[in-house]
Amino acid sequence: MTAPSTAMPANPFPGLPETIYQAICSAIFTEFGTMTAKGVPIDTPTYSFVGTDGGSVDLATGLAYPAKAERARRNPKVGLLLEGDADTPVVSIAALATVKDSDFQANAERYIAETAAYLDAQSYGLPWSTVREVLWYWTRILVQNRPVRIMWWPNAAALDHPPSVWTAPADFVYPPSDPAPA
């Protein structure tokens, strides 16, 4: 499965090879790592999409099941693993998460726009006229993940070797999360 064809933003990571940025932009799924309040790591496979400015790897979770976002708000140090087929780069990202949950309408519109190409898989063949009524599913919390460090290997066969590493410049901006709901 390949990502929908959209214009890729310019690479906002100075010094990161273009092929690695393309791998990040074309990833459909990520393994998203967060920590519980007791320090237990949790890995969740989820859809991912590059941020609107190209500087983050974003994902969404439903308002009805906000645990990923709550963990990221409590401890914004998160990890993402992006990998494709055997011949594509394996990319591991240490990031700082920003939770966006103050505008559910904008979040739903963004999530639908990013995942519309996969509607058949999400809806089990039900028509949009039916699926759009499932408001609890489309009401989304966005988690924007801006890289602190990106490590990559040229492919899965190279995982026995040290990765190449990109580190964010000191002036890289990490926006705060929206205030937690009452």
Buried (B, 14 or more C-beta within 10 A) or exposed (E): EEBEEEEBBEBBBEEBBEEBBBBBBBBBBBBBBBBEEEEEEEEBEBBBBBBEEBBBBBBBBBBEEBEBBBBBBBEBEBBBBBBBEEEBBBBBBBBBBBBBBEEBEEBBEBBBEBBEBBBEEEBEEBEEEEBEEEEEBBBBBBBBBBBBBBBBBBBBEBEEEEBBEBBBEEEBEBEEBBEEEE
